[in-house]
Amino acid sequence: MSSKSYGDWAKVLVNDYLLADPFVPYVSVLGGIFVWKMVYDLTRLLSLHCIKTYPSLTKIQQTDWNNRGMSSIHAFYIAGMSLYLLCFSDLFSGSGPGGLVVFRRSLLSNCALGVSVGYFIVDLGMILWLYPLLGGMEYVVHHLLSVSAISHSVYSGEGQFYAFLVLMSEITTPGINLRWFLDTAGLKKSPAYLVNGIAVFFAWAAARILLFVYLFYHLYLHYDQVVQMSILTYVIVISVPSALAVMNLVWFRKIVKGMKKTLAKRQ
């Protein structure tokens, strides 16, 4: 078979199967699982050769380090995709495609959410396998809610606007992880640790408190559209952000306490 024939065959395979609307959710989720496992392994290799303190860490600390590297990359990815689709594309804007905002979706939005589902599956698997070393029950609940809600949004095509609003809050994850990295590297008393803590406080207040206030306000303003979704989607759109909002407030209280303690020690 000639190279041209191989090229034509590959093009047909991608366009008619891998990128065909019915297959996109499955391909993106499976691809996401592969990509995030690769990111985890790459984080381990880079840390081993570039971070002097990494080899001296315990095995579980190294696993936690690699996991946090993976979660930080995912946070930048999904927050960037959410920002683009919500603010810069016309998918959810007033001049966007016809139809109610709660039913809008695209090939890109499906792929972005599917890849994110792949991440939460990988991370949840690691948390359960090493439980409770990588996180307690609150992390299990958070990831189960994320996997179920995002997966349903991908496969049903409903409520993706709210899924991306919630996922934009992942932008706080790199700051939380950096705080752990600095602590593990013995830099808890450094100026970088203090600056990071203050940055996490403001980022959390904006992305996990105020952003959720906007989400619930949007639900209120567009309730006539929300009630037109399926019953399952309606329950998910109302209950999952509510549960996550409560968890965010609990974690924010801990962040405030931690920042007060750090500032008190430096006075």
Contacts in CASP RR format, 6 or more apart in sequence:
PFRMAT RR
TARGET T0000
AUTHOR 0000-0000-0000
METHOD contacts of the structure
MODEL  1
MSSKSYGDWAKVLVNDYLLADPFVPYVSVLGGIFVWKMVYDLTRLLSLHC
IKTYPSLTKIQQTDWNNRGMSSIHAFYIAGMSLYLLCFSDLFSGSGPGGL
VVFRRSLLSNCALGVSVGYFIVDLGMILWLYPLLGGMEYVVHHLLSVSAI
SHSVYSGEGQFYAFLVLMSEITTPGINLRWFLDTAGLKKSPAYLVNGIAV
FFAWAAARILLFVYLFYHLYLHYDQVVQMSILTYVIVISVPSALAVMNLV
WFRKIVKGMKKTLAKRQ
1 9 0 8 1.000
17 23 0 8 1.000
18 24 0 8 1.000
18 27 0 8 1.000
19 27 0 8 1.000
19 107 0 8 1.000
21 107 0 8 1.000
24 107 0 8 1.000
24 110 0 8 1.000
24 111 0 8 1.000
25 110 0 8 1.000
25 114 0 8 1.000
25 154 0 8 1.000
25 155 0 8 1.000
28 110 0 8 1.000
28 111 0 8 1.000
28 112 0 8 1.000
28 113 0 8 1.000
28 114 0 8 1.000
28 115 0 8 1.000
28 117 0 8 1.000
28 154 0 8 1.000
29 114 0 8 1.000
29 115 0 8 1.000
29 117 0 8 1.000
29 118 0 8 1.000
29 121 0 8 1.000
29 151 0 8 1.000
29 154 0 8 1.000
30 118 0 8 1.000
31 115 0 8 1.000
31 118 0 8 1.000
32 114 0 8 1.000
32 115 0 8 1.000
32 117 0 8 1.000
32 118 0 8 1.000
32 119 0 8 1.000
32 122 0 8 1.000
33 118 0 8 1.000
33 121 0 8 1.000
33 122 0 8 1.000
35 115 0 8 1.000
36 70 0 8 1.000
36 74 0 8 1.000
36 118 0 8 1.000
36 119 0 8 1.000
36 122 0 8 1.000
36 123 0 8 1.000
37 122 0 8 1.000
39 69 0 8 1.000
39 70 0 8 1.000
39 73 0 8 1.000
39 74 0 8 1.000
40 66 0 8 1.000
40 67 0 8 1.000
40 69 0 8 1.000
40 70 0 8 1.000
40 122 0 8 1.000
41 66 0 8 1.000
43 65 0 8 1.000
43 66 0 8 1.000
43 69 0 8 1.000
43 70 0 8 1.000
43 73 0 8 1.000
44 62 0 8 1.000
44 66 0 8 1.000
47 54 0 8 1.000
47 62 0 8 1.000
47 65 0 8 1.000
47 66 0 8 1.000
48 54 0 8 1.000
48 55 0 8 1.000
51 185 0 8 1.000
53 184 0 8 1.000
53 185 0 8 1.000
53 186 0 8 1.000
54 62 0 8 1.000
54 65 0 8 1.000
57 65 0 8 1.000
57 184 0 8 1.000
60 130 0 8 1.000
60 133 0 8 1.000
61 184 0 8 1.000
63 126 0 8 1.000
63 130 0 8 1.000
63 133 0 8 1.000
63 134 0 8 1.000
64 133 0 8 1.000
64 134 0 8 1.000
64 180 0 8 1.000
65 181 0 8 1.000
65 184 0 8 1.000
67 123 0 8 1.000
67 126 0 8 1.000
67 134 0 8 1.000
68 177 0 8 1.000
68 180 0 8 1.000
68 181 0 8 1.000
69 177 0 8 1.000
70 119 0 8 1.000
70 122 0 8 1.000
70 123 0 8 1.000
71 119 0 8 1.000
71 123 0 8 1.000
71 173 0 8 1.000
71 177 0 8 1.000
72 173 0 8 1.000
72 174 0 8 1.000
72 175 0 8 1.000
72 177 0 8 1.000
72 178 0 8 1.000
74 116 0 8 1.000
74 119 0 8 1.000
74 170 0 8 1.000
74 173 0 8 1.000
75 170 0 8 1.000
75 171 0 8 1.000
75 172 0 8 1.000
75 173 0 8 1.000
75 174 0 8 1.000
76 171 0 8 1.000
76 174 0 8 1.000
77 115 0 8 1.000
77 116 0 8 1.000
78 112 0 8 1.000
78 116 0 8 1.000
78 119 0 8 1.000
78 167 0 8 1.000
78 168 0 8 1.000
78 170 0 8 1.000
79 167 0 8 1.000
79 168 0 8 1.000
79 170 0 8 1.000
79 171 0 8 1.000
80 168 0 8 1.000
80 171 0 8 1.000
81 112 0 8 1.000
81 164 0 8 1.000
81 167 0 8 1.000
82 112 0 8 1.000
82 164 0 8 1.000
82 165 0 8 1.000
82 167 0 8 1.000
82 168 0 8 1.000
83 168 0 8 1.000
85 91 0 8 1.000
85 92 0 8 1.000
85 108 0 8 1.000
85 109 0 8 1.000
85 112 0 8 1.000
85 164 0 8 1.000
86 92 0 8 1.000
86 161 0 8 1.000
86 164 0 8 1.000
86 165 0 8 1.000
86 168 0 8 1.000
89 108 0 8 1.000
90 96 0 8 1.000
90 97 0 8 1.000
91 97 0 8 1.000
91 104 0 8 1.000
91 105 0 8 1.000
91 106 0 8 1.000
91 108 0 8 1.000
91 109 0 8 1.000
92 101 0 8 1.000
92 104 0 8 1.000
92 161 0 8 1.000
96 104 0 8 1.000
97 104 0 8 1.000
97 106 0 8 1.000
98 104 0 8 1.000
100 225 0 8 1.000
100 228 0 8 1.000
101 161 0 8 1.000
101 222 0 8 1.000
101 225 0 8 1.000
102 158 0 8 1.000
102 159 0 8 1.000
102 161 0 8 1.000
102 162 0 8 1.000
102 222 0 8 1.000
102 225 0 8 1.000
102 226 0 8 1.000
102 228 0 8 1.000
102 229 0 8 1.000
103 157 0 8 1.000
103 158 0 8 1.000
103 159 0 8 1.000
103 229 0 8 1.000
104 160 0 8 1.000
104 161 0 8 1.000
105 157 0 8 1.000
105 160 0 8 1.000
109 160 0 8 1.000
109 164 0 8 1.000
110 154 0 8 1.000
110 157 0 8 1.000
113 150 0 8 1.000
113 153 0 8 1.000
113 154 0 8 1.000
113 160 0 8 1.000
113 163 0 8 1.000
113 164 0 8 1.000
113 167 0 8 1.000
114 150 0 8 1.000
114 151 0 8 1.000
114 154 0 8 1.000
116 150 0 8 1.000
116 167 0 8 1.000
117 147 0 8 1.000
117 150 0 8 1.000
117 151 0 8 1.000
117 154 0 8 1.000
120 143 0 8 1.000
120 146 0 8 1.000
120 147 0 8 1.000
120 150 0 8 1.000
121 147 0 8 1.000
123 143 0 8 1.000
124 140 0 8 1.000
124 143 0 8 1.000
124 144 0 8 1.000
124 147 0 8 1.000
126 134 0 8 1.000
127 134 0 8 1.000
127 135 0 8 1.000
127 136 0 8 1.000
127 139 0 8 1.000
127 140 0 8 1.000
127 143 0 8 1.000
128 140 0 8 1.000
131 140 0 8 1.000
138 247 0 8 1.000
138 250 0 8 1.000
141 243 0 8 1.000
141 247 0 8 1.000
142 244 0 8 1.000
142 247 0 8 1.000
145 240 0 8 1.000
145 243 0 8 1.000
145 244 0 8 1.000
148 236 0 8 1.000
148 240 0 8 1.000
149 163 0 8 1.000
149 166 0 8 1.000
149 236 0 8 1.000
149 240 0 8 1.000
150 163 0 8 1.000
150 167 0 8 1.000
152 158 0 8 1.000
152 232 0 8 1.000
152 233 0 8 1.000
152 236 0 8 1.000
153 159 0 8 1.000
153 160 0 8 1.000
153 163 0 8 1.000
153 233 0 8 1.000
153 236 0 8 1.000
154 160 0 8 1.000
156 230 0 8 1.000
156 232 0 8 1.000
156 233 0 8 1.000
158 229 0 8 1.000
158 230 0 8 1.000
158 233 0 8 1.000
159 229 0 8 1.000
159 233 0 8 1.000
159 237 0 8 1.000
161 218 0 8 1.000
162 215 0 8 1.000
162 218 0 8 1.000
162 219 0 8 1.000
162 237 0 8 1.000
162 241 0 8 1.000
165 211 0 8 1.000
165 214 0 8 1.000
165 215 0 8 1.000
165 218 0 8 1.000
166 212 0 8 1.000
166 215 0 8 1.000
166 240 0 8 1.000
166 241 0 8 1.000
166 244 0 8 1.000
168 207 0 8 1.000
168 211 0 8 1.000
169 207 0 8 1.000
169 208 0 8 1.000
169 211 0 8 1.000
169 212 0 8 1.000
169 248 0 8 1.000
171 203 0 8 1.000
171 207 0 8 1.000
172 200 0 8 1.000
172 203 0 8 1.000
172 204 0 8 1.000
172 207 0 8 1.000
172 208 0 8 1.000
175 196 0 8 1.000
175 197 0 8 1.000
175 199 0 8 1.000
175 200 0 8 1.000
175 203 0 8 1.000
176 200 0 8 1.000
178 196 0 8 1.000
179 193 0 8 1.000
179 196 0 8 1.000
179 197 0 8 1.000
179 200 0 8 1.000
182 188 0 8 1.000
182 190 0 8 1.000
182 192 0 8 1.000
182 193 0 8 1.000
182 196 0 8 1.000
183 193 0 8 1.000
187 193 0 8 1.000
193 262 0 8 1.000
194 262 0 8 1.000
194 263 0 8 1.000
194 266 0 8 1.000
197 255 0 8 1.000
197 259 0 8 1.000
197 262 0 8 1.000
198 259 0 8 1.000
200 255 0 8 1.000
201 255 0 8 1.000
201 256 0 8 1.000
201 259 0 8 1.000
204 248 0 8 1.000
204 251 0 8 1.000
204 252 0 8 1.000
204 255 0 8 1.000
205 252 0 8 1.000
208 248 0 8 1.000
208 251 0 8 1.000
208 252 0 8 1.000
209 248 0 8 1.000
209 249 0 8 1.000
209 252 0 8 1.000
212 241 0 8 1.000
212 244 0 8 1.000
212 245 0 8 1.000
212 248 0 8 1.000
215 241 0 8 1.000
216 241 0 8 1.000
216 245 0 8 1.000
219 226 0 8 1.000
219 237 0 8 1.000
219 238 0 8 1.000
226 234 0 8 1.000
226 237 0 8 1.000
226 238 0 8 1.000
227 234 0 8 1.000
229 237 0 8 1.000
END
